């Protein structure tokens, strides 16, 4: 039957009506589901992995402040945009399968201490879906939301030569998180910029906005991200070695030893030559005495 409260009712069969909310809804101040009104709407529909609770279907994502602002930005720039950092714990058990999320983070091996995988930084990419996929000027008929766990990107930076390197993930919305690369994982240090400032002069800046076109209008509601990479005292200690100095000392000692041996040898040769010369002189006198030339 038609509703009189402004709800948009979807054609859902009786067999699913107990699991899926049959109208587009939002939460009121007391977190109770109420009709989402007025339009426009962006109800949750297809989700992967599957939703834990079918009740989440038809929840109006535009009523979430962060997603609503990003959607407004996507309408203007007509390109995919990234939200600010999102606290995904809020969506555990509804939009996000908590067990699958934990298992996904086990691959990175960096969830330590009292933190959970939801404490690590996440953002959501909002991709407008156009009626004509090849024409960005055609009407937007849908939204694709993609949850992005930044650990996936940071973990790919781990190499044998990167141990101790700080990576600071920062966005244009004034937020940042810090990781430190270790032998087998990128350790999450927490919110804020925690790198060693004595290495600022060796910073490497990596923009993460290649998905945007050159003429993108930067409106509010979405953030662009940059990765700042810094060395550290640990990196210096890893690569700094006394081996060159030790080799230099060894070469110098060998050179001095060879020089000393040369002078000792030269002294022996000189002494021997003096003895030979003296002996020759005595022999000459003896011969001259036995065989005088004026006989």
DRENDO-1510 file (C-alpha; in Angstrom, 1 decimal, always signed):
<recs>
REC; n; res; u; v; w
REC; 1; UNK; +0.0; +0.0; +0.0 .
REC; 2; UNK; +1.2; +3.6; -0.6 .
REC; 3; UNK; +2.8; +5.4; +2.3 .
REC; 4; UNK; +1.7; +8.8; +3.5 .
REC; 5; UNK; +4.9; +9.7; +5.5 .
REC; 6; UNK; +7.0; +10.6; +2.4 .
REC; 7; UNK; +9.0; +7.3; +2.4 .
REC; 8; UNK; +10.1; +5.9; -0.9 .
REC; 9; UNK; +9.0; +2.2; -0.8 .
REC; 10; UNK; +10.9; -0.3; -2.9 .
REC; 11; UNK; +9.3; -3.3; -4.5 .
REC; 12; UNK; +10.6; -6.1; -2.2 .
REC; 13; UNK; +9.0; -9.4; -1.9 .
REC; 14; UNK; +7.5; -10.7; +1.3 .
REC; 15; UNK; +10.2; -13.3; +1.7 .
REC; 16; UNK; +12.8; -10.5; +2.2 .
REC; 17; UNK; +10.7; -7.9; +3.9 .
REC; 18; UNK; +11.8; -9.0; +7.4 .
REC; 19; UNK; +15.5; -8.6; +6.6 .
REC; 20; UNK; +15.6; -5.5; +4.3 .
REC; 21; UNK; +14.1; -2.2; +5.3 .
REC; 22; UNK; +11.5; -1.6; +2.5 .
REC; 23; UNK; +12.1; +2.2; +2.4 .
REC; 24; UNK; +15.0; +4.6; +2.3 .
REC; 25; UNK; +15.9; +5.5; +5.9 .
REC; 26; UNK; +18.3; +7.3; +8.2 .
REC; 27; UNK; +18.9; +7.5; +11.9 .
REC; 28; UNK; +17.4; +10.1; +14.1 .
REC; 29; UNK; +19.1; +11.8; +17.1 .
REC; 30; UNK; +18.4; +8.7; +19.2 .
REC; 31; UNK; +19.8; +6.3; +16.5 .
REC; 32; UNK; +16.4; +5.1; +15.6 .
REC; 33; UNK; +15.6; +4.4; +12.0 .
REC; 34; UNK; +13.3; +6.9; +10.4 .
REC; 35; UNK; +12.2; +7.8; +6.9 .
REC; 36; UNK; +14.9; +9.6; +4.9 .
REC; 37; UNK; +13.3; +12.7; +3.6 .
REC; 38; UNK; +13.6; +14.9; +1.5 .
REC; 39; UNK; +15.6; +13.7; -1.6 .
REC; 40; UNK; +18.1; +13.3; -3.1 .
REC; 41; UNK; +18.9; +9.9; -1.7 .
REC; 42; UNK; +21.8; +7.5; -2.0 .
REC; 43; UNK; +20.5; +4.2; -0.4 .
REC; 44; UNK; +22.9; +1.3; +0.3 .
REC; 45; UNK; +22.1; -1.5; -2.1 .
REC; 46; UNK; +24.8; -3.7; -3.5 .
REC; 47; UNK; +27.7; -4.3; -1.1 .
REC; 48; UNK; +30.8; -6.6; -1.3 .
REC; 49; UNK; +31.6; -8.5; +0.9 .
REC; 50; UNK; +27.9; -9.1; +1.6 .
REC; 51; UNK; +26.3; -7.1; +4.4 .
REC; 52; UNK; +26.2; -8.7; +7.8 .
REC; 53; UNK; +22.7; -7.3; +8.5 .
REC; 54; UNK; +20.2; -6.9; +5.7 .
REC; 55; UNK; +18.6; -4.2; +7.8 .
REC; 56; UNK; +21.4; -1.8; +6.5 .
REC; 57; UNK; +20.1; -2.0; +3.0 .
REC; 58; UNK; +18.4; +1.3; +1.9 .
REC; 59; UNK; +20.2; +3.3; +4.5 .
REC; 60; UNK; +20.7; +6.8; +3.0 .
REC; 61; UNK; +24.4; +7.4; +2.9 .
REC; 62; UNK; +23.8; +11.1; +2.0 .
REC; 63; UNK; +22.6; +11.6; +5.6 .
REC; 64; UNK; +26.2; +10.7; +6.8 .
REC; 65; UNK; +27.9; +14.1; +7.0 .
REC; 66; UNK; +31.2; +13.0; +5.6 .
REC; 67; UNK; +29.7; +11.1; +2.7 .
REC; 68; UNK; +27.1; +13.8; +2.0 .
REC; 69; UNK; +29.9; +16.4; +1.7 .
REC; 70; UNK; +31.9; +14.2; -0.6 .
REC; 71; UNK; +28.9; +13.4; -2.8 .
REC; 72; UNK; +28.3; +17.2; -3.2 .
REC; 73; UNK; +31.9; +17.6; -4.2 .
REC; 74; UNK; +31.6; +14.7; -6.7 .
REC; 75; UNK; +28.6; +16.4; -8.2 .
REC; 76; UNK; +30.7; +19.5; -8.8 .
REC; 77; UNK; +34.0; +18.0; -10.0 .
REC; 78; UNK; +32.3; +15.1; -11.7 .
REC; 79; UNK; +35.3; +12.9; -10.8 .
REC; 80; UNK; +36.1; +10.4; -8.0 .
REC; 81; UNK; +36.9; +12.1; -4.7 .
REC; 82; UNK; +38.3; +10.9; -1.4 .
REC; 83; UNK; +36.8; +11.7; +2.0 .
REC; 84; UNK; +38.7; +12.7; +5.1 .
REC; 85; UNK; +39.8; +9.9; +7.4 .
REC; 86; UNK; +36.8; +7.9; +8.4 .
REC; 87; UNK; +36.3; +6.1; +11.7 .
REC; 88; UNK; +35.3; +2.7; +10.3 .
REC; 89; UNK; +34.5; +1.2; +13.8 .
REC; 90; UNK; +31.1; +3.0; +13.5 .
REC; 91; UNK; +30.2; +0.7; +10.6 .
REC; 92; UNK; +31.5; -2.6; +12.0 .
REC; 93; UNK; +28.8; -5.2; +12.0 .
REC; 94; UNK; +26.6; -3.3; +9.5 .
REC; 95; UNK; +28.3; -2.2; +6.3 .
REC; 96; UNK; +31.6; -3.9; +7.3 .
REC; 97; UNK; +32.1; -7.6; +8.1 .
REC; 98; UNK; +34.2; -7.2; +11.3 .
REC; 99; UNK; +35.7; -10.7; +11.0 .
REC; 100; UNK; +36.7; -10.2; +7.3 .
REC; 101; UNK; +38.2; -6.8; +8.2 .
REC; 102; UNK; +40.4; -8.3; +10.9 .
REC; 103; UNK; +41.5; -11.1; +8.6 .
REC; 104; UNK; +42.3; -8.6; +5.9 .
REC; 105; UNK; +44.6; -6.7; +8.3 .
REC; 106; UNK; +46.4; -9.8; +9.4 .
REC; 107; UNK; +48.2; -9.7; +6.0 .
REC; 108; UNK; +50.0; -6.5; +7.1 .
REC; 109; UNK; +51.0; -7.8; +10.5 .
REC; 110; UNK; +51.0; -4.4; +12.1 .
REC; 111; UNK; +48.0; -4.4; +14.4 .
REC; 112; UNK; +49.7; -4.3; +17.8 .
REC; 113; UNK; +49.0; -3.4; +21.4 .
REC; 114; UNK; +45.5; -2.3; +22.3 .
REC; 115; UNK; +44.7; -1.1; +18.8 .
REC; 116; UNK; +42.3; -2.8; +16.5 .
REC; 117; UNK; +42.3; -2.8; +12.7 .
REC; 118; UNK; +39.6; -0.1; +12.9 .
REC; 119; UNK; +42.0; +2.3; +14.6 .
REC; 120; UNK; +44.1; +2.4; +11.5 .
REC; 121; UNK; +43.4; +5.1; +8.9 .
REC; 122; UNK; +40.7; +4.6; +6.3 .
REC; 123; UNK; +39.1; +6.8; +3.7 .
REC; 124; UNK; +36.3; +6.3; +1.3 .
REC; 125; UNK; +36.4; +7.0; -2.4 .
REC; 126; UNK; +33.2; +8.4; -3.9 .
REC; 127; UNK; +32.9; +7.6; -7.6 .
REC; 128; UNK; +30.0; +9.1; -9.4 .
REC; 129; UNK; +28.3; +6.7; -11.9 .
REC; 130; UNK; +27.2; +8.4; -15.1 .
REC; 131; UNK; +24.2; +7.3; -17.3 .
REC; 132; UNK; +26.6; +7.2; -20.2 .
REC; 133; UNK; +29.9; +5.8; -18.8 .
REC; 134; UNK; +31.9; +7.5; -21.5 .
REC; 135; UNK; +30.4; +10.9; -21.0 .
REC; 136; UNK; +31.1; +12.7; -17.8 .
REC; 137; UNK; +28.6; +15.4; -18.7 .
REC; 138; UNK; +25.8; +12.9; -18.7 .
REC; 139; UNK; +23.5; +12.7; -15.6 .
REC; 140; UNK; +24.8; +11.1; -12.4 .
REC; 141; UNK; +22.6; +8.1; -11.7 .
REC; 142; UNK; +24.5; +6.4; -8.9 .
REC; 143; UNK; +27.4; +6.4; -6.5 .
REC; 144; UNK; +30.1; +3.8; -5.9 .
REC; 145; UNK; +31.7; +4.0; -2.4 .
REC; 146; UNK; +35.0; +2.2; -1.9 .
REC; 147; UNK; +36.5; +1.8; +1.5 .
REC; 148; UNK; +40.3; +2.3; +1.4 .
REC; 149; UNK; +42.6; +1.0; +4.1 .
REC; 150; UNK; +45.7; +3.0; +3.8 .
REC; 151; UNK; +47.8; +0.2; +5.3 .
REC; 152; UNK; +47.5; -1.6; +1.9 .
REC; 153; UNK; +49.4; +1.2; +0.2 .
REC; 154; UNK; +51.9; +1.8; +3.0 .
REC; 155; UNK; +52.8; -1.9; +3.4 .
REC; 156; UNK; +53.9; -2.0; -0.3 .
REC; 157; UNK; +56.7; +0.4; +0.7 .
REC; 158; UNK; +58.4; -2.2; +2.9 .
REC; 159; UNK; +61.8; -3.2; +1.5 .
REC; 160; UNK; +65.0; -4.4; +2.9 .
REC; 161; UNK; +66.6; -1.0; +2.6 .
REC; 162; UNK; +63.7; +1.0; +4.1 .
REC; 163; UNK; +64.0; -0.2; +7.7 .
REC; 164; UNK; +63.4; +2.8; +10.0 .
REC; 165; UNK; +61.9; +5.1; +7.4 .
REC; 166; UNK; +59.0; +7.3; +8.5 .
REC; 167; UNK; +56.0; +7.7; +6.2 .
REC; 168; UNK; +53.5; +10.4; +7.0 .
REC; 169; UNK; +50.1; +10.2; +5.3 .
REC; 170; UNK; +48.7; +13.6; +5.2 .
REC; 171; UNK; +45.6; +15.2; +3.5 .
REC; 172; UNK; +44.5; +18.6; +2.5 .
REC; 173; UNK; +41.9; +18.5; +5.2 .
REC; 174; UNK; +44.6; +19.0; +7.9 .
REC; 175; UNK; +44.8; +15.3; +9.1 .
REC; 176; UNK; +47.8; +13.0; +9.2 .
REC; 177; UNK; +48.9; +9.6; +10.4 .
REC; 178; UNK; +52.4; +8.2; +10.8 .
REC; 179; UNK; +54.0; +4.8; +10.0 .
REC; 180; UNK; +57.5; +3.5; +10.4 .
REC; 181; UNK; +58.7; +0.9; +8.0 .
REC; 182; UNK; +60.3; -2.2; +9.6 .
REC; 183; UNK; +61.8; -5.4; +8.2 .
REC; 184; UNK; +58.5; -7.1; +7.5 .
REC; 185; UNK; +55.7; -4.6; +8.2 .
REC; 186; UNK; +54.8; -0.9; +8.3 .
REC; 187; UNK; +54.3; -0.2; +12.0 .
REC; 188; UNK; +51.4; +2.2; +12.6 .
REC; 189; UNK; +52.5; +4.8; +15.2 .
REC; 190; UNK; +49.3; +6.8; +15.5 .
REC; 191; UNK; +47.6; +10.0; +14.5 .
REC; 192; UNK; +49.7; +13.1; +13.8 .
REC; 193; UNK; +53.1; +13.7; +12.3 .
REC; 194; UNK; +55.7; +11.8; +14.4 .
REC; 195; UNK; +58.8; +11.9; +12.1 .
REC; 196; UNK; +62.2; +13.0; +13.4 .
REC; 197; UNK; +62.3; +16.7; +12.5 .
REC; 198; UNK; +66.1; +16.6; +12.2 .
REC; 199; UNK; +65.7; +14.9; +8.8 .
REC; 200; UNK; +63.3; +17.4; +7.3 .
REC; 201; UNK; +65.9; +18.4; +4.7 .
REC; 202; UNK; +65.7; +15.0; +3.2 .
REC; 203; UNK; +61.9; +14.7; +2.9 .
REC; 204; UNK; +60.5; +13.1; -0.2 .
REC; 205; UNK; +57.0; +14.1; -1.2 .
REC; 206; UNK; +54.7; +11.8; -3.1 .
REC; 207; UNK; +51.3; +13.2; -4.3 .
REC; 208; UNK; +48.5; +10.6; -4.3 .
REC; 209; UNK; +46.1; +12.4; -6.6 .
REC; 210; UNK; +46.9; +11.0; -10.0 .
REC; 211; UNK; +43.3; +9.9; -10.3 .
REC; 212; UNK; +42.2; +13.5; -10.7 .
REC; 213; UNK; +42.4; +15.3; -14.0 .
REC; 214; UNK; +44.5; +18.4; -14.5 .
REC; 215; UNK; +41.5; +20.7; -14.5 .
REC; 216; UNK; +39.9; +19.4; -11.4 .
REC; 217; UNK; +38.2; +22.2; -9.3 .
REC; 218; UNK; +39.1; +21.6; -5.7 .
REC; 219; UNK; +35.9; +22.1; -3.8 .
REC; 220; UNK; +35.3; +21.5; -0.1 .
REC; 221; UNK; +33.9; +18.2; +0.9 .
REC; 222; UNK; +36.8; +16.1; -0.3 .
REC; 223; UNK; +40.5; +15.8; +0.5 .
REC; 224; UNK; +43.7; +15.2; -1.6 .
REC; 225; UNK; +46.4; +13.0; +0.0 .
REC; 226; UNK; +50.2; +13.2; +0.0 .
REC; 227; UNK; +52.7; +10.8; +1.4 .
REC; 228; UNK; +55.8; +12.3; +3.0 .
REC; 229; UNK; +58.8; +10.0; +3.4 .
REC; 230; UNK; +61.6; +10.8; +5.9 .
REC; 231; UNK; +64.8; +9.0; +6.9 .
REC; 232; UNK; +65.6; +8.6; +10.5 .
REC; 233; UNK; +68.5; +7.9; +12.9 .
REC; 234; UNK; +67.6; +4.2; +12.6 .
REC; 235; UNK; +68.2; +4.4; +8.9 .
REC; 236; UNK; +71.5; +6.2; +9.4 .
REC; 237; UNK; +72.6; +3.6; +11.9 .
REC; 238; UNK; +71.5; +0.8; +9.6 .
REC; 239; UNK; +73.6; +2.1; +6.7 .
REC; 240; UNK; +76.4; +3.9; +8.6 .
REC; 241; UNK; +79.5; +1.6; +9.1 .
REC; 242; UNK; +83.1; +1.8; +10.4 .
REC; 243; UNK; +84.2; -0.5; +7.7 .
REC; 244; UNK; +85.6; +2.2; +5.4 .
REC; 245; UNK; +87.5; +3.8; +8.3 .
REC; 246; UNK; +88.8; +0.4; +9.3 .
REC; 247; UNK; +90.0; -0.3; +5.8 .
REC; 248; UNK; +91.7; +3.1; +5.7 .
REC; 249; UNK; +93.5; +2.4; +9.0 .
REC; 250; UNK; +94.6; -1.0; +7.7 .
REC; 251; UNK; +96.0; +0.4; +4.5 .
REC; 252; UNK; +97.8; +3.2; +6.5 .
REC; 253; UNK; +99.3; +0.6; +8.9 .
REC; 254; UNK; +100.5; -1.6; +6.0 .
REC; 255; UNK; +102.0; +1.5; +4.3 .
REC; 256; UNK; +103.9; +2.5; +7.5 .
REC; 257; UNK; +105.0; -1.1; +8.0 .
REC; 258; UNK; +106.3; -1.3; +4.5 .
REC; 259; UNK; +108.1; +2.0; +4.9 .
REC; 260; UNK; +109.7; +0.9; +8.2 .
REC; 261; UNK; +110.8; -2.4; +6.7 .
REC; 262; UNK; +112.3; -0.6; +3.7 .
REC; 263; UNK; +114.3; +1.7; +5.9 .
REC; 264; UNK; +115.5; -1.2; +8.0 .
REC; 265; UNK; +116.5; -3.1; +4.9 .
REC; 266; UNK; +118.2; +0.0; +3.5 .
REC; 267; UNK; +120.2; +0.3; +6.8 .
REC; 268; UNK; +121.3; -3.3; +6.6 .
REC; 269; UNK; +122.4; -2.8; +3.0 .
REC; 270; UNK; +124.3; +0.4; +3.8 .
REC; 271; UNK; +126.1; -1.3; +6.8 .
REC; 272; UNK; +127.0; -4.3; +4.6 .
REC; 273; UNK; +128.4; -2.1; +1.9 .
REC; 274; UNK; +130.5; -0.2; +4.4 .
REC; 275; UNK; +131.9; -3.5; +5.7 .
REC; 276; UNK; +132.7; -4.6; +2.2 .
REC; 277; UNK; +134.3; -1.3; +1.3 .
REC; 278; UNK; +136.5; -1.3; +4.4 .
REC; 279; UNK; +137.5; -4.9; +3.7 .
REC; 280; UNK; +138.4; -4.1; +0.2 .
REC; 281; UNK; +140.4; -1.1; +1.3 .
REC; 282; UNK; +142.4; -3.3; +3.8 .
REC; 283; UNK; +143.0; -5.9; +1.1 .
REC; 284; UNK; +144.3; -3.2; -1.2 .
REC; 285; UNK; +146.8; -2.0; +1.4 .
REC; 286; UNK; +148.0; -5.6; +2.0 .
REC; 287; UNK; +148.5; -6.2; -1.6 .
REC; 288; UNK; +150.2; -2.9; -2.1 .
REC; 289; UNK; +152.6; -3.8; +0.8 .
REC; 290; UNK; +153.4; -7.2; -0.6 .
REC; 291; UNK; +153.9; -6.0; -4.1 .
REC; 292; UNK; +155.1; -2.4; -4.0 .
REC; 293; UNK; +155.0; -0.8; -7.5 .
REC; 294; UNK; +158.4; +0.8; -7.1 .
REC; 295; UNK; +160.5; -2.4; -6.6 .
</recs>
